[in-house]
Amino acid sequence: MNELDLIIRGGTYFDGTGAPGVVADIGIADGRVEIVSPDGLTAGPGTRVVEAVGQWVMPGFVDAHTHYDAEVQVAPGLNESVRHGVTTVLVGNCSLSTVYSTPLDIADLFSRVEALPRTHVLGALEDAKTWSTPQGWVDALEQLPLGPHVASFLGHSDVRASVMGMGRSTDPAQTASRQEQAEIERRLEDALDAGFLGISTMTNPWDKLDGDRYRSRSLPSTYSSWKEFRGLSRVLRRRGRVLQGVPNLNKKYDIAFYLTTAMGRVRKPLKVSLLAAADTKAEPWVQRIFAPLAFIANKIGGGQFTWQHLPTTFRVWADGIDLVVFEEFGSGREALHLREEMGRNELLNDEAYRRWFRHDFDKRFSPRVWHRDFDDAEITECPDADLVGMMIGQVARDRGVHPVDCYLDLVVEHGTKLRWKTNIANTRPKIQDQLVNRYGITIGFSDAGAHLRNMAFYNFGIRLLNRVHQAQVKGKPFMTVEKAVFKLTGELGNFYGIDAGRIQVGDRADIVVVDPAGLSDEVDSYHEALMPAFGDMSRMVNRNDAAVSATIVSGELVFERGRFVDGYGVSLGTGRFLRAGEPRGTVAPVRRRQEVLAQ
């Protein structure tokens, strides 16, 4: 055996298949797992050693739902994910990608939906976008010093807008002509030829365009006909690729479209991944339907259907009224439509508008994700220090006013300096433990790279492992460590058809070393950090570096004990574009700055 480049010594090794962990040394050479030895390995003069005694060694996490599409162009290390053990990210979700559309259209598609600063999204794409085809996007991506590996969907809204034009694609009076639909399908075929996973779509009308041209129109994919959806599904089914979707939350019955699309008793089944399996506070009964629906689609219908699930409490923060949940109802959308603070304050002070807002807020049976309970809305920052730590509902009672009037008064008075948080879903620990174990539920929906001021789930994998570990310590286990590892790694690699999620001999060495001694409630703590790539804006992040001892990508140790190696994501790139269906163990040479500049 040739000299090993890296040895991970003495850890409990989980291979990502769901097999129990065993104590072993892992030897890595040329970017791949060369040997797994329970008897120990000898380091050569040039071998680097990671001491992992008492720790868990597992495949790097697969983050199946991110919106890093713009950020990867200006900060390709994607540090916030990699520092928490993520070695593969999937972009192009929720009908949004940066492949075909112009930078201006991309900025309008992404910014309001994903709560990203529009000027920085536009700037990033104007500087970087040299491509107009899927293969061109792949070629440009692979010129970047990528940190993790990247796989991608083609966004339905992206391709639809590029074919029909943004105006026609978001006009409810317009449908794609036969020629336009054929062109949309042809462009999807080109993306699949380039190795894309499939297409992502959106039928939920709450998500709106940014910008001044078509502001507050829903995303292009929401205007598609069922004929257009069926045509795309036929392409995916024939090619064996994946449909990622977000259902219409106003008309939940359109979930039936995704379920039946996945079925395959009399035809080839289609892999479908749908948002989102959650125990929402607004509709606590809904959590009961996810497993039965997946069972019907798969066991009875012969399909390949899964739900995406965030394995932690879904807690969000808001600056003033800037929070996507207000898109759920008309008066909230009207406020978000106005960007300029003076105009928005004039609206919020108007009594007719307030009556409208109170009416929307108090509707008992309207579709909703947010519970609309200001007794679960804690003020965390405010110029009036006496209000910090109080629930908005309590402030309203102290002032003797309706909670809506109290909230709108606070927004008018303090604007975005009023910061508050609320719990949207997954607040019942027992139901959380049940959901992650239920049939048809996979891990996803971190939304990494989006909602920068609203939430941070970059460490979703560590949060699940912490829950599993703490439950075992208390003698009340709900899941084994090996199953948790499988759900964070191998299960996702298998479903999406990418070379990720396993570290058996011959596999590419994408590995995270987790120290169970570092798993604690700190994994759920609030932190912020500056984001240089987006003008030093402060975004929510996670900072529990005691849990991740090391992250290894393509056999290179890139993060260890709270520090990235010199040049990571700038002059050193370890990741690559992961093509659907490519052979296991594919390793591209680690790219250093001089190699990038030479090209």
ZAMARGU-4260 file (C-alpha; in steps of 0.2 Angstrom, whole numbers, plus 5000, padded with zeros to 4 digits):
<rodrens>
0) 5000/5000/5000 | 5006/5017/4995 | 5009/5030/5009 | 4993/5037/5015 | 4989/5056/5014
5) 4978/5056/5030 | 4973/5045/5044 | 4958/5047/5055 | 4963/5037/5070 | 4953/5028/5083
10) 4935/5035/5080 | 4919/5026/5079 | 4917/5024/5060 | 4899/5025/5052 | 4899/5021/5034
15) 4883/5030/5029 | 4873/5014/5025 | 4865/5013/5042 | 4877/4999/5048 | 4882/5001/5067
20) 4898/5010/5071 | 4914/5001/5074 | 4930/5008/5081 | 4943/5009/5066 | 4956/5019/5058
25) 4952/5027/5041 | 4966/5029/5028 | 4964/5041/5014 | 4975/5042/4998 | 4972/5052/4982
30) 4955/5059/4989 | 4947/5042/4992 | 4945/5030/5007 | 4959/5018/5004 | 4957/5007/5019
35) 4946/5005/5035 | 4956/4995/5048 | 4950/4990/5065 | 4968/4985/5069 | 4976/5002/5067
40) 4986/5011/5053 | 5004/5017/5053 | 5007/5034/5047 | 5021/5038/5035 | 5033/5053/5035
45) 5020/5063/5025 | 5004/5057/5033 | 4993/5069/5042 | 4984/5062/5057 | 4967/5067/5064
50) 4965/5060/5082 | 4947/5054/5084 | 4947/5043/5099 | 4930/5044/5108 | 4922/5053/5092
55) 4911/5049/5078 | 4918/5048/5060 | 4905/5048/5047 | 4901/5054/5029 | 4900/5073/5027
60) 4882/5079/5028 | 4871/5081/5012 | 4861/5097/5013 | 4847/5094/5001 | 4839/5111/5001
65) 4849/5126/5000 | 4848/5143/4991 | 4867/5146/4989 | 4865/5150/4970 | 4871/5168/4971
70) 4882/5166/4986 | 4892/5152/4979 | 4898/5164/4965 | 4906/5177/4977 | 4910/5166/4992
75) 4912/5148/4985 | 4919/5141/5002 | 4901/5141/5009 | 4910/5141/5025 | 4894/5142/5036
80) 4889/5125/5030 | 4906/5116/5029 | 4911/5121/5047 | 4896/5111/5053 | 4901/5095/5043
85) 4891/5098/5027 | 4901/5092/5012 | 4888/5092/4998 | 4875/5105/4995 | 4860/5105/4983
90) 4855/5121/4974 | 4842/5126/4962 | 4827/5123/4974 | 4810/5130/4974 | 4809/5133/4956
95) 4824/5145/4957 | 4841/5144/4948 | 4853/5155/4940 | 4855/5146/4923 | 4845/5153/4909
100) 4838/5170/4915 | 4847/5187/4915 | 4855/5194/4931 | 4841/5206/4933 | 4827/5193/4931
105) 4837/5182/4943 | 4838/5196/4956 | 4819/5198/4955 | 4816/5179/4956 | 4827/5176/4972
110) 4827/5192/4982 | 4810/5194/4990 | 4806/5175/4990 | 4823/5171/4999 | 4825/5187/5009
115) 4841/5191/5001 | 4848/5208/4998 | 4843/5212/4980 | 4858/5224/4976 | 4870/5210/4981
120) 4862/5196/4972 | 4861/5207/4956 | 4879/5213/4958 | 4885/5195/4961 | 4877/5189/4945
125) 4881/5204/4934 | 4900/5201/4939 | 4900/5182/4937 | 4887/5177/4924 | 4896/5172/4908
130) 4885/5157/4904 | 4868/5155/4896 | 4867/5136/4896 | 4867/5123/4909 | 4884/5116/4903
135) 4891/5134/4904 | 4884/5136/4922 | 4893/5120/4926 | 4909/5125/4918 | 4909/5142/4927
140) 4905/5133/4943 | 4920/5122/4942 | 4932/5137/4939 | 4928/5143/4957 | 4938/5137/4972
145) 4923/5127/4978 | 4923/5122/4996 | 4909/5108/4997 | 4903/5099/4982 | 4888/5106/4973
150) 4873/5097/4964 | 4859/5106/4956 | 4841/5106/4950 | 4835/5117/4936 | 4823/5130/4942
155) 4806/5129/4933 | 4803/5148/4936 | 4821/5152/4929 | 4818/5142/4913 | 4800/5147/4911
160) 4805/5166/4912 | 4819/5164/4900 | 4808/5156/4887 | 4792/5167/4889 | 4799/5183/4896
165) 4797/5188/4914 | 4781/5198/4910 | 4772/5184/4900 | 4778/5170/4912 | 4769/5179/4927
170) 4753/5185/4918 | 4739/5174/4923 | 4731/5177/4906 | 4745/5169/4897 | 4750/5151/4895
175) 4765/5144/4887 | 4762/5140/4868 | 4765/5123/4861 | 4782/5130/4854 | 4786/5138/4871
180) 4782/5122/4881 | 4793/5112/4869 | 4807/5124/4871 | 4805/5123/4890 | 4806/5104/4889
185) 4821/5105/4878 | 4831/5116/4890 | 4827/5104/4904 | 4834/5090/4893 | 4850/5101/4891
190) 4851/5103/4910 | 4849/5084/4912 | 4863/5081/4899 | 4874/5092/4909 | 4871/5082/4925
195) 4857/5091/4934 | 4847/5081/4946 | 4830/5086/4939 | 4819/5101/4940 | 4812/5111/4955
200) 4795/5119/4954 | 4783/5129/4965 | 4764/5130/4965 | 4762/5140/4981 | 4757/5158/4976
205) 4763/5166/4992 | 4781/5169/4985 | 4783/5185/4976 | 4794/5194/4964 | 4805/5208/4969
210) 4811/5223/4959 | 4800/5237/4951 | 4795/5229/4934 | 4783/5215/4941 | 4784/5217/4959
215) 4773/5206/4970 | 4768/5195/4956 | 4769/5176/4960 | 4784/5166/4954 | 4783/5161/4935
220) 4781/5142/4939 | 4764/5145/4949 | 4756/5151/4932 | 4760/5135/4923 | 4746/5124/4917
225) 4744/5106/4922 | 4749/5101/4904 | 4766/5110/4906 | 4769/5101/4923 | 4765/5084/4915
230) 4776/5087/4900 | 4791/5091/4912 | 4787/5076/4923 | 4787/5065/4907 | 4805/5071/4903
235) 4810/5067/4921 | 4802/5050/4922 | 4810/5045/4905 | 4827/5051/4911 | 4826/5044/4929
240) 4828/5061/4937 | 4820/5070/4952 | 4805/5083/4954 | 4807/5094/4969 | 4792/5104/4973
245) 4783/5116/4985 | 4764/5114/4985 | 4750/5127/4984 | 4747/5130/5003 | 4730/5139/4999
250) 4724/5124/4990 | 4732/5109/4999 | 4723/5097/4987 | 4737/5100/4974 | 4748/5089/4985
255) 4738/5075/4975 | 4747/5081/4959 | 4764/5077/4967 | 4758/5061/4974 | 4751/5054/4958
260) 4765/5060/4948 | 4777/5050/4959 | 4766/5034/4956 | 4772/5020/4945 | 4761/5005/4945
265) 4757/5006/4926 | 4772/5017/4921 | 4790/5021/4927 | 4789/5029/4944 | 4796/5047/4947
270) 4806/5052/4962 | 4797/5067/4970 | 4803/5077/4985 | 4791/5089/4992 | 4791/5102/5006
275) 4788/5101/5020 | 4784/5088/5034 | 4783/5099/5049 | 4773/5099/5065 | 4766/5117/5063
280) 4759/5127/5078 | 4745/5134/5066 | 4739/5117/5061 | 4745/5103/5073 | 4734/5090/5065
285) 4744/5090/5049 | 4759/5081/5055 | 4748/5065/5055 | 4745/5064/5036 | 4763/5064/5030
290) 4767/5046/5032 | 4750/5039/5026 | 4751/5050/5010 | 4769/5043/5007 | 4763/5026/5010
295) 4749/5027/4998 | 4760/5035/4984 | 4774/5022/4987 | 4767/5006/4994 | 4750/5006/4985
300) 4755/5017/4970 | 4772/5010/4967 | 4780/5028/4968 | 4796/5036/4974 | 4789/5050/4985
305) 4797/5058/5000 | 4794/5073/5011 | 4808/5085/5016 | 4809/5088/5035 | 4819/5100/5046
310) 4825/5090/5061 | 4824/5104/5074 | 4812/5118/5080 | 4808/5130/5066 | 4811/5146/5075
315) 4812/5163/5065 | 4817/5181/5068 | 4810/5196/5060 | 4816/5214/5058 | 4800/5224/5060
320) 4788/5217/5047 | 4801/5210/5035 | 4797/5191/5037 | 4790/5179/5023 | 4776/5173/5034
325) 4767/5189/5031 | 4765/5184/5012 | 4752/5172/5018 | 4738/5185/5019 | 4733/5200/5008
330) 4736/5214/5021 | 4754/5207/5025 | 4758/5206/5006 | 4752/5224/5004 | 4765/5230/5017
335) 4779/5219/5010 | 4775/5226/4993 | 4780/5244/4999 | 4799/5244/5002 | 4801/5263/5006
340) 4799/5265/5025 | 4789/5281/5025 | 4776/5274/5012 | 4775/5258/5023 | 4772/5268/5039
345) 4758/5278/5031 | 4750/5262/5026 | 4752/5254/5043 | 4744/5270/5051 | 4729/5270/5040
350) 4714/5264/5050 | 4706/5255/5035 | 4722/5246/5032 | 4722/5241/5051 | 4705/5234/5050
355) 4710/5224/5035 | 4725/5217/5044 | 4715/5213/5060 | 4702/5204/5049 | 4716/5194/5040
360) 4725/5190/5057 | 4709/5184/5066 | 4703/5173/5052 | 4701/5156/5060 | 4701/5145/5045
365) 4712/5153/5032 | 4727/5143/5025 | 4742/5147/5036 | 4759/5142/5041 | 4761/5155/5054
370) 4750/5153/5070 | 4747/5172/5071 | 4749/5172/5090 | 4758/5187/5097 | 4759/5178/5113
375) 4773/5168/5104 | 4782/5183/5097 | 4796/5189/5109 | 4805/5205/5107 | 4823/5202/5106
380) 4830/5220/5101 | 4821/5237/5103 | 4827/5255/5106 | 4814/5254/5120 | 4825/5243/5131
385) 4810/5240/5143 | 4801/5230/5130 | 4816/5218/5127 | 4811/5200/5132 | 4792/5204/5132
390) 4779/5195/5121 | 4770/5207/5109 | 4754/5200/5116 | 4758/5205/5133 | 4763/5223/5128
395) 4746/5224/5119 | 4737/5219/5135 | 4747/5232/5145 | 4743/5245/5133 | 4725/5240/5132
400) 4724/5238/5113 | 4722/5224/5100 | 4738/5214/5097 | 4738/5219/5079 | 4737/5238/5083
405) 4751/5235/5096 | 4762/5227/5084 | 4759/5239/5070 | 4762/5254/5082 | 4779/5246/5087
410) 4784/5244/5068 | 4779/5262/5064 | 4789/5268/5079 | 4804/5257/5078 | 4805/5250/5060
415) 4818/5237/5057 | 4826/5241/5074 | 4811/5231/5082 | 4818/5213/5081 | 4807/5198/5087
420) 4806/5179/5086 | 4793/5166/5085 | 4791/5147/5084 | 4783/5141/5068 | 4784/5123/5069
425) 4792/5107/5078 | 4790/5113/5095 | 4783/5097/5103 | 4798/5086/5107 | 4788/5070/5106
430) 4781/5074/5089 | 4798/5079/5083 | 4805/5062/5088 | 4791/5053/5079 | 4792/5064/5063
435) 4810/5060/5060 | 4807/5042/5061 | 4791/5041/5050 | 4789/5033/5034 | 4793/5043/5018
440) 4802/5057/5028 | 4819/5063/5023 | 4830/5077/5030 | 4830/5093/5021 | 4824/5111/5021
445) 4838/5120/5029 | 4836/5134/5017 | 4855/5138/5020 | 4860/5154/5011 | 4843/5161/5012
450) 4833/5172/5024 | 4849/5178/5031 | 4841/5189/5045 | 4827/5177/5049 | 4834/5160/5053
455) 4850/5149/5053 | 4849/5130/5051 | 4867/5128/5044 | 4870/5115/5058 | 4854/5105/5055
460) 4864/5089/5055 | 4873/5093/5072 | 4856/5097/5079 | 4849/5080/5075 | 4864/5071/5082
465) 4863/5081/5098 | 4845/5076/5100 | 4849/5058/5097 | 4864/5059/5109 | 4855/5068/5123
470) 4840/5055/5122 | 4852/5041/5124 | 4861/5049/5138 | 4844/5051/5147 | 4840/5032/5143
475) 4826/5037/5132 | 4832/5034/5114 | 4821/5037/5099 | 4834/5034/5086 | 4851/5025/5084
480) 4866/5035/5080 | 4869/5025/5064 | 4851/5028/5058 | 4853/5047/5061 | 4869/5046/5051
485) 4861/5037/5037 | 4847/5049/5036 | 4859/5064/5035 | 4870/5056/5022 | 4867/5039/5013
490) 4848/5040/5012 | 4850/5057/5003 | 4864/5052/4992 | 4854/5037/4986 | 4837/5046/4983
495) 4845/5060/4973 | 4856/5049/4963 | 4873/5057/4968 | 4889/5051/4973 | 4888/5057/4991
500) 4884/5051/5009 | 4895/5035/5010 | 4913/5032/5015 | 4917/5014/5011 | 4933/5009/5003
505) 4934/5017/4986 | 4922/5031/4990 | 4928/5049/4989 | 4933/5054/5006 | 4920/5067/5011
510) 4920/5065/5030 | 4915/5074/5046 | 4922/5070/5063 | 4909/5074/5077 | 4914/5075/5095
515) 4899/5069/5106 | 4907/5078/5121 | 4903/5095/5111 | 4885/5091/5108 | 4875/5102/5120
520) 4861/5115/5120 | 4874/5127/5112 | 4869/5120/5095 | 4853/5129/5096 | 4860/5146/5102
525) 4858/5162/5092 | 4874/5170/5084 | 4877/5183/5070 | 4892/5186/5059 | 4897/5198/5045
530) 4895/5193/5028 | 4909/5201/5018 | 4903/5195/5001 | 4886/5204/5004 | 4893/5221/5009
535) 4897/5216/5027 | 4878/5213/5031 | 4876/5204/5048 | 4867/5187/5046 | 4862/5174/5057
540) 4874/5159/5059 | 4878/5145/5070 | 4893/5144/5081 | 4895/5127/5090 | 4912/5123/5084
545) 4915/5111/5099 | 4904/5098/5090 | 4914/5097/5074 | 4932/5092/5076 | 4936/5091/5058
550) 4928/5092/5040 | 4937/5084/5026 | 4932/5086/5007 | 4940/5076/4993 | 4952/5069/5006
555) 4958/5087/5011 | 4957/5092/5029 | 4948/5109/5027 | 4942/5113/5044 | 4948/5108/5061
560) 4944/5113/5079 | 4935/5130/5074 | 4948/5135/5060 | 4948/5134/5041 | 4965/5130/5033
565) 4973/5144/5025 | 4966/5149/5008 | 4951/5139/5009 | 4938/5145/4997 | 4949/5158/4990
570) 4965/5150/4984 | 4960/5132/4988 | 4945/5123/4981 | 4941/5105/4986 | 4923/5103/4979
575) 4916/5099/4962 | 4900/5099/4953 | 4891/5082/4956 | 4883/5075/4941 | 4868/5064/4943
580) 4872/5046/4941 | 4891/5047/4940 | 4902/5033/4946 | 4906/5031/4964 | 4923/5038/4970
585) 4924/5051/4957 | 4938/5064/4962 | 4943/5079/4953 | 4960/5086/4957 | 4961/5098/4972
590) 4962/5116/4964 | 4974/5128/4970 | 4974/5147/4965 | 4988/5145/4953 | 4979/5132/4943
595) 4963/5142/4942 | 4973/5158/4936 | 4982/5147/4923 | 4965/5143/4915
</rodrens>
